[in-house]
Amino acid sequence: MQSFTQHWDPSLSEHNLAHLASRLNLPDGWGFRAQILDEDMEVSSAMHDNLAHVLQDDLHNVYQGSDAGRAFGQLCRDYERW
């Protein structure tokens, strides 16, 4: 997750993101999990032609990934909300 917004759900906060999975309407095969990292994680698209993928969930929270050239849209092309 790159950022979250309270625009669609004012009760959303940094403290309850771990429980966000039950509130999202995700495409078949998708999931959400929260994990606290022990060290910094760098998402870089440098190894993949500088291609990064950004999408929003149905609450308009923003996610970014560099996934070795597989666009998020390819993973859920049949789901009209994405």
Backbone as a printed PyTorch tensor [residue, N CA C, xyz], in Angstrom:
tensor([[[  0.8450,  -1.1670,   0.0000],
         [  0.0000,   0.0000,   0.0000],
         [  0.8930,   1.2340,   0.0000]],

        [[  0.6150,   2.1040,  -0.9060],
         [  1.3730,   3.3500,  -1.0010],
         [  0.7350,   4.4200,  -0.1210]],

        [[ -0.5810,   4.4890,  -0.1350],
         [ -1.2870,   5.4710,   0.6930],
         [ -2.7210,   5.0170,   0.9070]],

        [[ -3.3530,   5.5500,   1.9550],
         [ -4.7640,   5.2810,   2.1810],
         [ -5.4980,   6.6040,   2.3070]],

        [[ -6.7960,   6.5720,   2.0990],
         [ -7.6060,   7.7740,   2.1780],
         [ -8.8150,   7.5340,   3.0750]],

        [[ -9.2660,   8.5840,   3.7010],
         [-10.4760,   8.5310,   4.5140],
         [-11.6640,   9.1330,   3.7720]],

        [[-11.4820,   9.4280,   2.4910],
         [-12.5470,  10.0440,   1.6970],
         [-13.7950,   9.1670,   1.6460]],

        [[-13.6390,   7.8710,   1.3850],
         [-14.7760,   6.9570,   1.2790],
         [-15.1380,   6.3210,   2.6070]],

        [[-14.1960,   6.2510,   3.5200],
         [-14.4390,   5.6520,   4.8310],
         [-13.6860,   6.4570,   5.8880]],

        [[-14.3650,   7.4060,   6.5300],
         [-13.7020,   8.2670,   7.5190],
         [-13.1280,   7.5100,   8.7140]],

        [[-13.5810,   6.2790,   8.9500],
         [-13.0710,   5.5230,  10.0970],
         [-11.7330,   4.8410,   9.8100]],

        [[-11.2930,   4.8550,   8.5620],
         [-10.0300,   4.2050,   8.2050],
         [ -8.8560,   4.9680,   8.8120]],

        [[ -7.9580,   4.2420,   9.4520],
         [ -6.7790,   4.8680,  10.0440],
         [ -5.5940,   3.9180,   9.9410]],

        [[ -4.4390,   4.4420,  10.2150],
         [ -3.2230,   3.6280,  10.1990],
         [ -3.3390,   2.4650,  11.1840]],

        [[ -4.0830,   2.6570,  12.2430],
         [ -4.1920,   1.6550,  13.2980],
         [ -5.1270,   0.4950,  12.9520]],

        [[ -6.0140,   0.6590,  11.9690],
         [ -6.9130,  -0.4530,  11.6360],
         [ -6.7000,  -1.0050,  10.2210]],

        [[ -5.5850,  -0.6690,   9.5910],
         [ -5.3040,  -1.1910,   8.2480],
         [ -5.1270,  -2.7020,   8.2320]],

        [[ -4.6910,  -3.2760,   9.3290],
         [ -4.5020,  -4.7310,   9.3810],
         [ -5.8200,  -5.4750,   9.1880]],

        [[ -6.9330,  -4.8090,   9.4350],
         [ -8.2520,  -5.4280,   9.3140],
         [ -8.9820,  -4.9970,   8.0450]],

        [[ -8.2700,  -4.4070,   7.1200],
         [ -8.8630,  -3.8790,   5.8980],
         [ -9.3980,  -4.9720,   4.9720]],

        [[ -8.8280,  -6.1390,   5.0000],
         [ -9.2120,  -7.2220,   4.0730],
         [-10.7010,  -7.4990,   4.0860]],

        [[-11.3100,  -7.5000,   5.2540],
         [-12.7340,  -7.8180,   5.3530],
         [-13.6220,  -6.7020,   4.8180]],

        [[-13.0580,  -5.5370,   4.5560],
         [-13.8400,  -4.3960,   4.0990],
         [-13.7000,  -4.1430,   2.6030]],

        [[-12.8200,  -4.8850,   1.9460],
         [-12.5800,  -4.6720,   0.5190],
         [-13.3670,  -5.6540,  -0.3330]],

        [[-13.7460,  -5.2110,  -1.4980],
         [-14.4120,  -6.0540,  -2.4900],
         [-13.3920,  -6.3130,  -3.5970]],

        [[-12.6100,  -7.3670,  -3.4340],
         [-11.5030,  -7.6560,  -4.3500],
         [-11.9230,  -8.6280,  -5.4420]],

        [[-11.2540,  -8.5630,  -6.5920],
         [-11.5320,  -9.5310,  -7.6670],
         [-11.1960, -10.9520,  -7.2190]],

        [[-11.8030, -11.9350,  -7.8510],
         [-11.5050, -13.3360,  -7.5560],
         [-10.0050, -13.5800,  -7.6620]],

        [[ -9.4660, -14.2830,  -6.7130],
         [ -8.0490, -14.6170,  -6.7290],
         [ -7.1670, -13.5900,  -6.0490]],

        [[ -7.7050, -12.4330,  -5.6940],
         [ -6.9280, -11.3920,  -5.0300],
         [ -7.1070, -11.5070,  -3.5290]],

        [[ -6.1560, -10.9780,  -2.7900],
         [ -6.2380, -10.9680,  -1.3460],
         [ -5.5410,  -9.7410,  -0.7940]],

        [[ -5.7020,  -9.5270,   0.4720],
         [ -5.0420,  -8.4220,   1.1580],
         [ -4.5170,  -8.9550,   2.4730]],

        [[ -3.2930,  -8.5850,   2.7990],
         [ -2.7290,  -8.9260,   4.1010],
         [ -1.8510,  -7.7710,   4.5460]],

        [[ -1.7660,  -7.5920,   5.8300],
         [ -0.9170,  -6.5520,   6.4090],
         [  0.2740,  -7.2210,   7.0620]],

        [[  1.4260,  -6.6060,   6.9030],
         [  2.6340,  -7.1530,   7.5030],
         [  3.5260,  -5.9970,   7.9170]],

        [[  4.0440,  -6.0540,   9.1180],
         [  4.9950,  -5.0530,   9.5860],
         [  6.3900,  -5.5710,   9.2690]],

        [[  7.1360,  -4.7930,   8.5190],
         [  8.4630,  -5.2140,   8.0750],
         [  9.5130,  -4.9240,   9.1350]],

        [[ 10.5220,  -5.7720,   9.1860],
         [ 11.6300,  -5.5880,  10.1150],
         [ 12.6740,  -4.6190,   9.5800]],

        [[ 12.6180,  -4.3580,   8.2840],
         [ 13.5620,  -3.4300,   7.6590],
         [ 12.8630,  -2.7270,   6.5030]],

        [[ 13.4510,  -1.6650,   6.0160],
         [ 12.8760,  -0.9190,   4.9090],
         [ 12.7740,  -1.7880,   3.6600]],

        [[ 11.7350,  -1.5680,   2.8900],
         [ 11.5630,  -2.2660,   1.6260],
         [ 11.5560,  -1.2210,   0.5170]],

        [[ 12.3170,  -1.4620,  -0.5190],
         [ 12.3730,  -0.5610,  -1.6540],
         [ 11.6930,  -1.2240,  -2.8460]],

        [[ 10.6990,  -0.5400,  -3.4110],
         [ 10.0410,  -1.0170,  -4.6180],
         [ 10.6830,  -0.2710,  -5.7720]],

        [[ 11.3270,  -0.9930,  -6.6560],
         [ 12.0430,  -0.3730,  -7.7590],
         [ 11.6210,  -0.9940,  -9.0790]],

        [[ 11.4420,  -0.1480, -10.0470],
         [ 11.1050,  -0.6310, -11.3830],
         [ 12.3190,  -0.5920, -12.3030]],

        [[ 13.4910,  -0.2770, -11.7700],
         [ 14.6910,  -0.1190, -12.5810],
         [ 15.0580,  -1.3790, -13.3600]],

        [[ 14.7870,  -2.5390, -12.8130],
         [ 15.1390,  -3.7820, -13.4820],
         [ 14.1200,  -4.1740, -14.5550]],

        [[ 13.0090,  -3.4450, -14.6460],
         [ 11.9290,  -3.8270, -15.5490],
         [ 11.5060,  -2.6470, -16.4200]],

        [[ 12.4670,  -2.0360, -17.0940],
         [ 12.1920,  -0.9270, -18.0040],
         [ 11.4760,   0.2280, -17.3240]],

        [[ 11.7620,   0.4420, -16.0470],
         [ 11.1730,   1.5370, -15.2780],
         [  9.6530,   1.5090, -15.2890]],

        [[  9.0760,   0.3270, -15.3140],
         [  7.6360,   0.1560, -15.3300],
         [  7.1380,  -0.1230, -13.9110]],

        [[  6.2830,   0.7610, -13.4190],
         [  5.6500,   0.5600, -12.1170],
         [  4.1530,   0.4970, -12.3400]],

        [[  3.4590,  -0.2110, -11.4910],
         [  2.0150,  -0.3750, -11.6060],
         [  1.3570,   0.2200, -10.3730]],

        [[  0.3560,   1.0330, -10.5960],
         [ -0.3600,   1.6930,  -9.5110],
         [ -1.8440,   1.4190,  -9.7070]],

        [[ -2.5310,   1.0560,  -8.6310],
         [ -3.9770,   0.8450,  -8.7160],
         [ -4.6250,   1.2690,  -7.4180]],

        [[ -5.9490,   1.4090,  -7.4660],
         [ -6.7270,   1.7540,  -6.2920],
         [ -7.6830,   0.6120,  -5.9700]],

        [[ -7.9380,   0.4070,  -4.6720],
         [ -8.9750,  -0.5490,  -4.2930],
         [-10.3190,   0.1710,  -4.2880]],

        [[-11.3670,  -0.5090,  -3.9020],
         [-12.6930,   0.1010,  -3.9720],
         [-12.9190,   1.1800,  -2.9120]],

        [[-11.9960,   1.3480,  -1.9650],
         [-12.0520,   2.4650,  -1.0200],
         [-11.0970,   3.5780,  -1.4340]],

        [[-10.4850,   3.4190,  -2.6020],
         [ -9.5590,   4.3810,  -3.2140],
         [ -8.2230,   4.4840,  -2.4830]],

        [[ -7.8310,   3.4490,  -1.7740],
         [ -6.4770,   3.3560,  -1.2480],
         [ -5.5700,   3.0090,  -2.4230]],

        [[ -4.3320,   3.4600,  -2.3930],
         [ -3.4320,   3.3330,  -3.5360],
         [ -2.3320,   2.3220,  -3.2410]],

        [[ -2.0740,   1.4630,  -4.2220],
         [ -1.0330,   0.4390,  -4.1380],
         [ -0.0780,   0.6130,  -5.3070]],

        [[  1.1880,   0.3740,  -5.0660],
         [  2.1800,   0.4480,  -6.1230],
         [  3.0200,  -0.8060,  -6.0840]],

        [[  3.3640,  -1.3100,  -7.2510],
         [  4.2170,  -2.4830,  -7.3190],
         [  5.0370,  -2.4950,  -8.5830]],

        [[  6.1330,  -3.1570,  -8.5230],
         [  6.9410,  -3.4410,  -9.6920],
         [  6.9670,  -4.9540,  -9.7850]],

        [[  6.2570,  -5.4910, -10.7430],
         [  6.0050,  -6.9280, -10.7360],
         [  6.5620,  -7.6430, -11.9600]],

        [[  7.7790,  -7.3290, -12.2710],
         [  8.4810,  -8.0280, -13.3630],
         [  7.7120,  -7.9910, -14.6750]],

        [[  7.0210,  -6.8750, -14.9380],
         [  6.3740,  -6.7070, -16.2260],
         [  4.9360,  -7.1660, -16.3230]],

        [[  4.3680,  -7.7210, -15.2580],
         [  2.9650,  -8.1570, -15.2870],
         [  2.1140,  -7.0370, -14.7130]],

        [[  1.3720,  -6.3500, -15.5530],
         [  0.5290,  -5.2500, -15.0900],
         [ -0.6140,  -5.7880, -14.2480]],

        [[ -1.0360,  -5.0240, -13.2630],
         [ -2.1860,  -5.4110, -12.4530],
         [ -3.3870,  -5.6900, -13.3450]],

        [[ -3.5400,  -4.9180, -14.3950],
         [ -4.6720,  -5.1020, -15.2960],
         [ -4.6980,  -6.4760, -15.9440]],

        [[ -3.5490,  -7.0650, -16.1810],
         [ -3.5020,  -8.4060, -16.7460],
         [ -4.0010,  -9.4410, -15.7510]],

        [[ -3.8530,  -9.1550, -14.4770],
         [ -4.2610, -10.0990, -13.4480],
         [ -5.7560, -10.0560, -13.1820]],

        [[ -6.4060,  -8.9630, -13.5720],
         [ -7.8370,  -8.8400, -13.2560],
         [ -8.5950,  -8.2040, -14.4150]],

        [[ -8.2330,  -8.5060, -15.6390],
         [ -8.8250,  -7.8420, -16.7990],
         [-10.3230,  -8.0870, -16.9430]],

        [[-10.8650,  -9.1600, -16.3730],
         [-12.2780,  -9.4380, -16.4900],
         [-13.1130,  -8.7870, -15.3960]],

        [[-12.4780,  -8.0630, -14.5080],
         [-13.1890,  -7.4420, -13.3970],
         [-13.3930,  -5.9800, -13.7380]],

        [[-14.6210,  -5.5630, -14.0060],
         [-14.8970,  -4.2410, -14.5630],
         [-14.5560,  -3.0870, -13.6250]],

        [[-14.4350,  -3.3230, -12.3350],
         [-14.1310,  -2.2320, -11.4150],
         [-12.6570,  -1.8720, -11.4080]],

        [[-11.8070,  -2.6800, -12.0370],
         [-10.3560,  -2.4270, -11.9640],
         [ -9.8830,  -1.9100, -13.2770]]])
